[in-house]
Amino acid sequence: MNISRLVTGIVLILFGLFLFVLAFFINGGMSEGIWVWIYGIPIFVIGLFILFNTREDKIEGRKDLKGNKVSNQTRKTPLKGGKK
């Protein structure tokens, strides 16, 4: 698991929970507490998404190699659209 993804996910989840709980203790009643919920809930959901997203860790293979290994040699034939 990527450590930066873990830290970012946990920080956003905790901050979202903090805002969610803080909405109950605001002295302005529900009218002012709803604005804290509007920010807290999406931050919490984004934190969950970042924490549990494993597709980002997979490395995609290059399609132009077709099983050939990459070499450090310079290309002998010019690329399409490039200068010769």
C-alpha positions in Angstrom: 0.0 0.0 0.0 1.3 3.4 -0.9 2.2 5.3 2.2 1.2 8.7 0.9 -2.2 7.4 -0.1 -2.7 5.9 3.4 -1.7 9.2 5.1 -3.9 11.3 2.9 -6.9 9.1 3.2 -6.7 8.9 7.0 -6.2 12.7 7.3 -9.2 13.4 5.1 -11.4 10.8 6.9 -10.5 12.3 10.3 -11.0 15.8 9.2 -14.4 14.9 7.6 -15.5 13.2 10.9 -14.3 16.2 12.9 -16.4 18.5 10.7 -19.4 16.2 11.0 -19.2 16.1 14.8 -18.5 19.8 15.0 -21.8 20.5 13.2 -23.6 19.2 16.3 -21.9 21.7 18.6 -22.3 24.9 16.6 -24.4 27.4 18.6 -26.3 28.7 15.6 -28.6 25.7 15.3 -29.2 23.6 12.3 -29.1 26.5 9.8 -25.4 27.0 10.5 -24.5 23.4 11.2 -25.7 22.3 7.8 -22.9 24.3 6.1 -20.4 22.3 8.1 -22.0 19.1 7.0 -21.9 20.2 3.4 -18.1 20.4 3.6 -17.6 17.5 6.1 -19.4 14.7 4.3 -17.7 15.1 0.9 -14.3 15.4 2.5 -15.1 12.1 4.4 -16.2 10.4 1.2 -13.1 11.6 -0.8 -10.9 10.3 2.1 -12.6 6.9 1.8 -12.1 6.9 -1.9 -8.4 7.7 -1.7 -7.8 5.2 1.0 -9.5 2.2 -0.7 -8.5 3.0 -4.4 -6.2 0.2 -5.3 -6.4 0.6 -9.1 -4.0 3.5 -9.1 -1.2 1.3 -7.8 -1.2 -1.0 -10.8 1.3 -0.2 -13.5 0.0 -0.4 -17.0 2.1 -2.0 -19.6 3.1 -0.1 -22.7 1.1 -1.2 -25.7 3.7 -0.1 -28.3 6.3 -2.6 -27.0 4.3 -5.8 -27.8 6.4 -7.9 -25.5 9.8 -6.5 -26.6 12.2 -5.3 -24.0 13.2 -1.6 -23.9 16.7 -1.0 -25.0 19.0 2.0 -24.6 19.8 2.1 -28.3 18.7 5.1 -30.3 15.8 4.5 -32.8 17.2 3.8 -36.3 13.9 4.6 -38.1 12.4 8.1 -37.6 9.1 8.4 -35.9 6.0 9.3 -37.9 5.6 13.0 -38.4 9.1 13.7 -37.1 12.1 15.2 -38.8 14.5 12.9 -40.6 
